[in-house]
Each structure stands twice: as structure tokens, then as C-alpha cells.
């Protein structure tokens, strides 16, 4: 008897909620129909409302691109909430291509109108140097304004910046202690540079750079290499790099081989990641995984290189991308 009663109750309850959801959908559809003509005539509040319904799929199909377009129309009429939404879209690449500089400009527009969420995200951009130069002082200013306006999440940003400032100051002091006054060495007439003959000799001359930055898989200011006759083994110092949503620290181990008199040779290298720090709070909240892991990476990169002259060469990475290197 209890089982039969439970089945009846389930059918009645399910039917009730289905009716509630149907009514709710109808209400939102009516709201969308009423707001759309007003939005098309330039009413700012209606433009924002249409953008929000498109973003959340209320009363209409979810469409991030169209949501952005309506938010943008309202933002151009100086609506502070719409300006914030446009900034978030550029920050997350939602409905539009990601652009941290534009995100900063729209967050600034909204924050200048005292919208606390925009103030908070301005703090985030300055904390991590996204679209602007990293500036802890500026980040702290915007976090404090957001907190004073009632946005409690800003307190976490204040704690992060205070910790980062303390760490940076300790590093500065440690570097100052290590600084040693250089010895004055009398100038000597430079010796003529030895002639470089073989492909391996050209490589081991060192100082290799890509776009004026030292590379980690050839002899450079970052990397020491050892001649093992048939091949050259290289190992870099620890390198810090930002990959968009995170900062990583890693070393690179490279092997150079197949040296030909024509100036061609091959490089294979792998990265060993020692530290991963997620810097994008939105990415952290999404629960997605960073596309690298700690330790040696599974991917073996391969470069086929050819000297153009003694000081420059061209490498093709993984048979796809050309890289110009100079020393």
C-alpha cells in the first residue's frame, strides 16, 4: 500500500514541478518579447536585460555572442553593469575573442562609476599583469575600493597582494646582499675571434637567442651544453613562464645530433615542470585543469635546423612551425 501511495505521490509531484517550470519558461519568454522592441529602440535597461537573458538562456536560447552584442550596446550608453559584463566577456573570451587590454578598459569604465565587481576585477588584472603592467599598489587600491563597497571577495585579493609584496621585498633584499662591486680590469686589445668551421663549432659558440631572448635548448645565457662527440647534451637553469591561466617554472633538457657539414642538425628536448601557480581566478573557479603537469612532460619536441650563416639559423619545430635564431 505504501509503495502504491509513493508512486502516486511521485507522479503528482513530478507533474506539479513540470507545470511550474513551464510557467516559469513562459514568463521569461514574455519578458524577452516585451524587452526586445525597447532594446532595439535604444533603451539601455532593456538592452542589458536582453543581454542577460541571452547569456543565461532565460526566455530564449543561450547565445554568448549575441549577449555580448547587447551588453556592448548598453555599455556604449554608459551603463555601468553592462560595461562590467563587456569587460568579463573580454577577460574570459566569452562571446568574443579574449583581450585583456579591452577587458581593462571596460572594467575601468564601470569602476569609475563605482561598480564594485568591476573594481575587484581591475585589481585582478593589476595583480597578475593581464592587459597592464603588474602593479601591486594599483591592485591593492582597487581591491580596497571593492571591499569598502561591500564586495567581500576582495578581501582575498588584498591578502594575496600583501603576501606577494612581502615575498618581492625579501627577494629584493636578498639580491642586494649578493650584489658585489665589479673589479676594474684594465682594457686589453681583444684577440681575434677563432674561425668557426664545423656545424658543431658554430652551435657551441653559444649566445643563441630568439627575438632577443635566450633560448633554453641551445647554448645560451640560460643553458649549459656538453660536447659528447656524436651529440651535444644541454640543460637549462630554472625558467619562469606565464601560459595564460598560470605561471610555471621548469628546466629544459635538450639533445643535439646528426651534425652535417652542410650546416644541418637536429634538436630534441623535453621540459621538467617544478612549479605551477594558477593566476586566473576565473579559470580556477571553473575547475578545469592546467594543460601541463608537474615533472617531465610527455611531449618530446623536435627541431630540424639549418645554418644560414655562422650567426643565424632556421629551425622547423615538429615539422610545422619555422623559428629564426641568432647569436
VEXBAMAR-448073 format. One line per field, with one value per residue: x negated, y, z negated of N, C-alpha, C in turn; residue in one letter. Coordinates in steps of 0.1 Angstrom, whole numbers. Last residue first. Layout:
<pts>
n_c1 [X ...]
n_c2 [Y ...]
n_c3 [Z ...]
ca_c1 [X ...]
ca_c2 [Y ...]
ca_c3 [Z ...]
c_c1 [X ...]
c_c2 [Y ...]
c_c3 [Z ...]
residu [A ...]
</pts>
This chain:
<pts>
n_c1 [-727 -693 -666 -633 -612 -582 -563 -562 -579 -586 -600 -628 -651 -678 -704 -734 -761 -772 -741 -721 -718 -689 -671 -642 -632 -607 -597 -578 -555 -552 -574 -584 -566 -531 -516 -494 -470 -450 -415 -386 -372 -365 -382 -405 -396 -392 -418 -448 -470 -483 -515 -537 -570 -586 -587 -608 -606 -628 -640 -662 -675 -699 -714 -733 -756 -769 -780 -757 -749 -731 -721 -714 -689 -679 -658 -648 -627 -602 -572 -544 -513 -482 -467 -492 -516 -547 -577 -610 -635 -665 -689 -691 -714 -724 -748 -755 -771 -795 -809 -795 -798 -772 -759 -736 -715 -710 -727 -733 -731 -695 -671 -663 -674 -671 -656 -656 -642 -662 -697 -728 -754 -777 -795 -783 -775 -799 -809 -791 -798 -832 -845 -853 -883 -884 -887 -916 -914 -914 -936 -922 -917 -919 -890 -877 -852 -819 -805 -778 -748 -736 -720 -701 -688 -675 -658 -641 -629 -615 -597 -582 -569 -553 -537 -523 -508 -493 -479 -463 -447 -433 -418 -401 -386 -368 -346 -328 -320 -314 -330 -354 -361 -367 -388 -407 -412 -424 -448 -460 -467 -485 -505 -513 -512 -521 -507 -478 -469 -477 -491 -480 -470 -456 -435 -423 -415 -395 -377 -368 -355 -334 -321 -313 -311 -318 -324 -349 -342 -335 -359 -375 -364 -372 -400 -404 -395 -414 -436 -428 -407 -393 -366 -333 -319 -344 -370 -373 -376 -355 -334 -340 -335 -308 -300 -307 -289 -266 -268 -268 -262 -269 -263 -280 -266 -245 -261 -272 -251 -245 -269 -268 -246 -256 -275 -261 -230 -203 -171 -148 -142 -175 -202 -221 -226 -200 -194 -214 -206 -181 -190 -204 -183 -167 -183 -184 -167 -168 -150 -158 -147 -120 -117 -126 -109 -88 -101 -112 -89 -79 -98 -95 -69 -74 -91 -73 -55 -72 -78 -52 -47 -67 -58 -35 -45 -58 -37 -22 -41 -47 -23 -21 -42 -34 -11 -24 -39 -19 -8]
n_c2 [346 336 319 314 287 274 246 217 197 205 234 242 269 286 308 328 330 319 313 294 260 244 218 206 197 183 175 151 152 147 164 157 177 186 193 215 228 227 218 236 249 276 289 292 309 331 337 329 316 288 277 250 238 222 203 199 193 181 180 176 188 183 201 215 222 204 186 178 161 145 165 174 175 191 200 227 234 257 271 290 306 304 311 319 309 325 311 308 282 270 264 235 214 193 175 165 137 125 142 157 187 203 235 255 283 310 321 291 264 255 256 281 313 347 370 382 362 339 332 319 318 295 279 255 259 259 234 218 225 238 265 297 312 332 367 382 397 431 446 454 475 463 461 465 443 453 447 425 415 401 420 423 399 401 423 412 391 406 419 397 389 411 411 387 393 414 400 382 400 412 390 385 408 407 394 414 443 468 489 481 463 480 494 473 467 490 491 467 473 493 479 459 456 446 465 450 426 414 413 404 428 440 422 424 450 449 433 451 470 455 452 478 507 535 543 534 508 509 517 495 475 484 482 454 443 452 437 411 394 367 373 366 348 351 355 366 393 400 395 414 438 435 437 464 477 470 484 511 524 541 532 512 493 486 473 452 436 428 413 393 379 369 351 333 323 301 310 325 326 325 320 338 355 363 378 398 412 421 439 458 467 478 499 515 515 514 499 474 474 474 448 431 431 414 389 385 381 358 340 341 329 303 292 291 272 250 247 240 217 201 200 185 160 152 149 128 108 105 97 72 59 59 43 19 15 12 -12]
n_c3 [329 337 353 362 370 383 376 384 375 349 362 380 378 391 379 377 378 401 419 417 406 397 379 366 334 313 280 265 239 212 189 156 132 132 164 183 186 157 157 143 124 125 106 122 142 125 116 129 120 105 107 105 108 124 154 178 213 239 274 301 331 358 385 413 426 442 425 398 369 353 323 290 265 235 209 190 161 149 136 146 140 159 181 197 189 181 166 155 154 141 168 191 207 234 252 285 301 306 282 263 249 231 221 203 207 206 224 244 266 267 254 245 257 248 270 295 310 295 294 282 270 288 301 306 333 346 340 355 381 382 380 371 361 331 331 318 286 278 256 225 198 164 145 114 102 90 59 57 44 24 12 32 32 7 12 32 18 -1 17 27 3 -2 21 17 -6 4 24 9 -7 14 23 1 2 23 15 6 15 3 8 -4 16 37 26 23 50 59 43 50 77 73 60 79 111 143 170 185 194 164 139 116 104 124 126 100 99 118 103 84 100 109 85 79 96 99 123 126 132 159 171 162 177 202 201 195 218 236 226 229 248 265 288 275 260 238 228 203 208 224 205 186 200 204 177 172 189 177 153 163 194 215 240 243 229 246 266 251 245 272 277 258 267 291 279 262 260 252 264 240 213 206 210 201 222 228 205 207 230 222 202 217 232 212 203 228 257 285 299 291 266 272 284 261 239 247 251 225 210 223 214 187 186 197 177 156 166 167 140 130 144 133 106 110 119 97 79 91 91 64 54 66 54 27 28 34 11 -9 0]
ca_c1 [-736 -706 -675 -645 -618 -596 -565 -551 -576 -576 -596 -614 -646 -663 -699 -719 -755 -778 -755 -720 -725 -698 -677 -652 -635 -618 -597 -592 -558 -552 -563 -588 -575 -545 -516 -507 -474 -461 -429 -394 -375 -359 -368 -405 -400 -380 -408 -435 -469 -472 -507 -525 -560 -588 -580 -606 -606 -616 -640 -650 -674 -686 -714 -721 -751 -761 -789 -761 -755 -730 -727 -716 -700 -680 -669 -647 -640 -606 -587 -550 -527 -491 -460 -478 -510 -532 -569 -596 -629 -651 -686 -689 -705 -722 -737 -757 -759 -785 -814 -797 -801 -785 -759 -750 -717 -702 -729 -729 -739 -708 -675 -667 -666 -679 -655 -664 -636 -650 -685 -717 -747 -768 -799 -789 -765 -790 -816 -790 -785 -822 -845 -844 -874 -888 -879 -908 -920 -907 -933 -932 -914 -924 -900 -881 -866 -828 -811 -793 -755 -745 -731 -710 -696 -685 -669 -649 -638 -625 -607 -591 -579 -563 -546 -532 -518 -501 -488 -473 -457 -441 -428 -411 -395 -381 -356 -337 -323 -306 -317 -346 -358 -357 -376 -402 -406 -411 -438 -456 -458 -473 -499 -506 -513 -518 -519 -485 -465 -470 -497 -486 -478 -469 -443 -429 -425 -406 -384 -375 -367 -345 -326 -323 -306 -316 -310 -348 -347 -325 -347 -378 -363 -358 -394 -409 -388 -400 -436 -430 -416 -399 -380 -342 -312 -331 -368 -371 -385 -368 -334 -341 -349 -317 -297 -313 -304 -268 -267 -280 -256 -274 -254 -283 -278 -242 -253 -281 -258 -236 -265 -279 -246 -246 -279 -271 -239 -216 -182 -154 -132 -162 -193 -217 -237 -208 -186 -214 -219 -182 -181 -211 -195 -162 -179 -196 -165 -179 -148 -161 -161 -125 -115 -133 -121 -85 -94 -121 -98 -71 -96 -107 -71 -65 -96 -85 -50 -65 -89 -59 -39 -67 -70 -34 -36 -66 -48 -16 -35 -58 -28 -11 -42 -46 -10 -14 -45 -28 0]
ca_c2 [348 343 320 321 296 279 260 227 197 194 227 238 256 285 296 327 336 315 317 303 273 246 232 203 208 181 184 153 156 136 164 156 166 186 187 209 218 234 215 230 235 267 286 283 296 326 332 334 331 293 286 255 246 221 214 193 202 180 185 171 190 180 193 210 231 214 197 177 173 145 154 179 167 190 191 220 233 245 271 278 308 300 309 324 302 325 315 311 293 270 268 249 215 207 174 176 145 124 137 142 180 195 223 250 269 302 326 305 271 257 243 271 300 335 363 388 375 340 339 318 331 300 293 257 257 271 245 217 228 227 257 286 308 320 355 379 387 419 445 447 471 472 453 472 447 447 457 427 424 393 414 434 403 390 424 424 388 397 427 405 380 407 423 389 382 416 411 377 391 420 397 375 406 415 386 407 431 457 490 492 458 470 501 480 457 486 502 469 462 496 491 455 467 442 461 461 437 410 419 394 418 446 425 411 446 457 427 439 474 460 440 471 494 529 546 548 511 506 524 509 474 483 495 465 440 457 452 416 406 372 368 374 355 345 351 351 386 401 388 400 435 435 425 453 478 465 470 505 516 544 543 524 498 492 484 463 443 437 424 403 385 379 361 342 327 307 301 324 331 327 312 327 349 356 366 389 405 411 427 450 462 467 489 509 516 521 513 477 473 485 460 432 439 428 395 387 392 371 343 346 342 312 295 299 286 255 250 252 228 203 208 198 168 155 159 141 112 109 110 82 61 66 57 25 16 24 0]
ca_c3 [317 340 342 366 359 386 374 386 389 351 350 381 373 391 384 377 367 389 419 429 406 408 380 377 343 323 291 270 253 221 198 170 136 126 151 180 197 164 154 154 121 134 103 110 146 132 107 134 118 113 99 113 101 110 147 165 202 231 260 294 317 352 374 407 416 449 430 412 375 368 330 304 272 249 213 203 168 155 135 144 140 148 169 198 200 180 178 152 161 139 155 187 196 228 242 275 298 316 295 261 262 231 230 204 209 198 210 242 257 273 259 235 258 248 257 285 307 304 290 291 271 278 299 293 322 347 335 340 376 383 392 368 372 339 328 330 295 280 270 233 211 175 152 126 102 100 68 54 53 33 4 28 44 10 2 35 29 -6 9 36 10 -12 18 29 -6 -7 28 19 -13 5 32 6 -10 25 22 -4 22 -1 14 -10 3 39 30 11 40 64 43 37 74 80 54 66 102 130 162 180 202 176 151 124 96 120 138 105 90 121 115 80 91 119 92 71 96 86 119 125 119 149 174 157 162 199 204 185 205 237 227 216 250 253 286 282 270 238 242 204 199 230 218 182 195 216 185 164 191 190 152 156 183 202 235 251 223 234 269 257 234 265 286 258 254 291 289 257 271 247 264 253 223 200 217 192 216 238 208 196 230 233 199 207 239 220 194 221 243 278 300 305 267 264 291 273 238 243 262 236 207 224 229 192 180 203 191 155 163 179 149 125 147 147 110 104 128 109 76 88 104 73 49 69 69 31 24 44 24 -9 0]
c_c1 [-744 -714 -688 -653 -631 -600 -580 -556 -565 -571 -584 -610 -632 -660 -684 -716 -739 -770 -760 -734 -724 -705 -688 -658 -645 -620 -609 -591 -573 -557 -564 -575 -578 -553 -530 -507 -488 -467 -439 -408 -383 -361 -361 -391 -400 -383 -396 -424 -456 -470 -496 -517 -549 -577 -581 -600 -602 -618 -627 -651 -661 -686 -700 -723 -738 -755 -781 -770 -761 -736 -726 -724 -701 -691 -668 -660 -638 -621 -592 -566 -533 -505 -468 -470 -495 -526 -554 -589 -614 -645 -670 -688 -704 -712 -736 -745 -763 -772 -803 -801 -804 -786 -773 -749 -732 -707 -720 -732 -736 -717 -688 -672 -672 -670 -663 -662 -642 -643 -674 -704 -734 -761 -789 -795 -771 -780 -807 -798 -784 -809 -833 -842 -866 -878 -883 -900 -911 -914 -926 -927 -925 -920 -905 -893 -869 -842 -821 -798 -769 -753 -741 -722 -706 -694 -680 -661 -647 -635 -618 -601 -588 -574 -557 -542 -528 -512 -498 -483 -467 -452 -437 -422 -405 -390 -369 -348 -333 -309 -309 -332 -349 -352 -365 -389 -400 -404 -424 -445 -452 -462 -486 -500 -506 -521 -515 -498 -471 -464 -491 -493 -486 -477 -456 -438 -432 -418 -396 -383 -375 -357 -337 -329 -316 -309 -307 -334 -347 -329 -337 -366 -366 -356 -379 -401 -392 -392 -422 -430 -417 -408 -385 -356 -320 -322 -354 -370 -385 -378 -348 -342 -351 -331 -306 -312 -312 -283 -270 -280 -267 -267 -257 -274 -282 -254 -249 -273 -266 -242 -255 -275 -256 -244 -269 -274 -248 -225 -195 -166 -136 -153 -179 -207 -233 -219 -193 -206 -220 -195 -181 -203 -202 -173 -174 -193 -176 -177 -159 -159 -165 -141 -120 -130 -128 -97 -91 -114 -107 -80 -89 -106 -84 -67 -87 -91 -62 -61 -83 -70 -45 -59 -72 -46 -35 -57 -55 -26 -29 -52 -39 -16 -33 -47 -22 -12 -37 -35 -9]
c_c2 [361 343 328 323 301 289 264 241 208 194 218 229 254 271 295 313 335 320 314 309 281 260 232 217 203 192 182 163 158 139 152 155 167 174 188 203 213 224 223 227 228 252 276 280 286 312 326 328 337 308 291 264 251 228 212 204 195 189 182 176 183 183 192 202 227 225 208 188 170 157 155 168 171 181 188 212 225 246 257 280 294 304 306 323 306 319 315 316 295 283 267 251 230 206 188 175 156 132 136 135 166 187 216 237 265 287 317 309 286 264 244 258 290 323 350 382 382 353 338 324 330 313 300 270 261 271 258 229 228 232 247 278 296 317 343 366 384 409 432 446 465 466 462 465 455 452 451 438 427 402 407 430 414 393 413 425 400 393 418 414 388 398 419 400 383 406 414 388 386 412 405 381 395 413 393 399 423 444 477 493 468 465 491 488 464 476 498 480 463 485 494 467 464 453 457 456 450 422 414 400 409 437 431 413 433 453 436 433 462 464 444 459 484 515 539 553 526 510 522 518 488 482 495 478 451 454 458 431 413 383 375 369 365 354 345 346 371 393 388 391 420 432 424 440 467 466 463 490 509 536 545 535 511 499 492 475 455 444 434 416 396 386 372 354 338 311 308 314 330 333 313 317 337 349 357 376 395 404 417 437 453 460 476 497 508 522 521 492 478 486 473 445 441 436 410 394 395 383 356 349 348 327 305 303 296 270 256 257 241 215 210 206 183 163 162 152 126 114 115 96 72 69 65 39 22 26 13]
c_c3 [319 327 346 353 364 374 376 387 393 365 353 370 376 387 383 383 367 377 405 431 419 407 392 381 354 332 300 282 255 235 208 179 151 131 145 167 195 174 163 150 132 132 112 106 134 137 114 125 122 109 108 103 110 102 132 156 189 219 253 279 312 337 368 395 410 439 437 416 389 374 345 311 286 254 228 205 181 159 140 143 138 151 157 185 202 192 175 164 157 146 153 172 192 217 235 266 287 313 306 274 259 243 229 212 210 197 201 228 256 263 268 240 248 249 258 271 295 300 300 285 280 280 289 291 309 336 336 334 361 378 392 381 368 350 337 327 307 290 273 248 219 189 163 133 115 100 77 64 49 42 13 21 41 21 4 25 33 6 3 28 19 -5 9 27 5 -8 17 22 -4 -2 24 15 -6 13 23 2 14 6 11 -4 -5 25 32 14 28 55 48 36 60 77 60 59 89 120 148 173 197 182 164 137 104 111 134 117 95 112 120 92 88 111 102 78 90 85 106 121 116 135 163 159 156 183 200 188 195 224 227 216 236 256 273 279 278 248 244 218 201 221 224 195 192 212 197 172 184 193 166 155 176 191 220 247 230 228 257 261 240 253 279 266 253 278 289 266 266 259 260 253 237 210 210 198 207 232 219 199 219 233 209 203 229 227 201 212 236 263 292 307 281 266 285 282 251 243 259 248 219 221 231 207 186 199 198 168 162 178 163 135 142 151 125 108 123 119 89 86 102 86 59 66 73 46 29 41 34 4 0]
residu [X X X X X X X X X X X X X X X X X X X X X X X X X X X X X X X X X X X X X X X X X X X X X X X X X X X X X X X X X X X X X X X X X X X X X X X X X X X X X X X X X X X X X X X X X X X X X X X X X X X X X X X X X X X X X X X X X X X X X X X X X X X X X X X X X X X X X X X X X X X X X X X X X X X X X X X X X X X X X X X X X X X X X X X X X X X X X X X X X X X X X X X X X X X X X X X X X X X X X X X X X X X X X X X X X X X X X X X X X X X X X X X X X X X X X X X X X X X X X X X X X X X X X X X X X X X X X X X X X X X X X X X X X X X X X X X X X X X X X X X X X X X X X X X X X X X X X X X X X X X X X X X X X X X X X X X X X X X X X X X X X X X X X X X]
</pts>
